[in-house]
C-alpha cells in the first residue's frame, strides 16, 4: 500500500472559492477514477490557505493506472482548465508515503 499525500496552497482569501469549485467540478470526477481519499481537509491552524488530501493505492502501478485514467477524462481536463483560469492555487506539493512496517495497511 502507498499513500499519495498532496498539499495545495491558495492565494489568501481564495481557499473557499477553490474548494467550492473543486466540490462541484472536480470531486465527482476524481472520486470516479481514484476512489475515496483517506483524508480531504482544509488547514485549521498554521497555513490556513492550504488544503490536504491523501489517497491510497495498492502500489505505484495502481496509482499510475488510475491517475492516467483521470487525466484522460474530459471532465477532469475541463476542471483543471477552470482551476487554472481562476488562479487561486499558488503551489502544490506531493509526497508518496510508504506505511511503516508495524502500521496495519
N, C-alpha and C positions, 0 to 999 in steps of 0.2 A: 504494500500500500504506500502511496505517496500523497503528499498534500501540496497543493498549489496555493500559496499564500500571496494575495495581491492587495496592495495598498494604493489607493488613488487619492491625490490631494487636489482640492479645488481652490480656485481663487476665492479669497474671503467674500462671504456673502452669497455664494452661489451653490453651496452644497445641497440645499433643499431643492433648488431648481434642477440640479443634476440628478438627484435621486428620484425626483418625480418623473423626469424624462425617462430615466432608466426603467422605473417601475412600469411605465406604460409601454415603452417601445423596445426595451432590451431584455428585461426579466423573463417574459414568456418564451422568447426565442432561446435565450441562453439555457434556461431550465430544460427545454425540449432536447437540447443536444448534450448538456453536461450533467443533467440530473439536479438534485437539490444540493446546495452547498452545506458544509458543516456549520459555517458562520457567515453571516452577512450583517455588518453592523457599522454604525457611524461612531466616530470617536467622541466620547463624552468629556474627557479631560485631555490635556496635552494639546496636540494639534487638532483642534476642533473643526478644521476644514478638511478632514480626511475620513475616508470610509474603507473598510477592510472586508474582503471575502476570502473564504478558504474552501477549496473544492478537493474532493478525494478522487483518486484514480487507482486502479489495480497496479499499474506500472506506467513507465514512460510511453510505451506503445499505445496503451489505452488512452492516455492523455492526448497524445498526438492524433489518434484517430478521431476522438470526439471534438477536439479543437479544430481540426481540419474540416469536419462536417459543419461546425458552427460558422467558420469563415466562408464557407460556400453558400450559406443561406442568405438569399436576397434581403430578408427582413433584418438580419444582423448587419449586413452591409449598409442598409438604409439607416439603422440606428447609429452606427459608427459615423456616418456622414453627418447626421443630425447633431451628434455629440461634438464632433469637431467644429462644426459651424457655430455651435453655442459658445465654444471657447471657455467652458467652465473648468476644465481639467488643466492643471499645470504640471503634474508629474504622476508617474506610475512606477511602482517598484514591485517586482515579482520575485518570489523565492520558492524553490522546490524543497520541501522538507521530507525527511525520512523519519518514521517513528523510532524512538529509542528501543533497543532490544527488549526491554522489560514492559513496554507500553502495549496494551492489547489493541490489535488492529482488526 
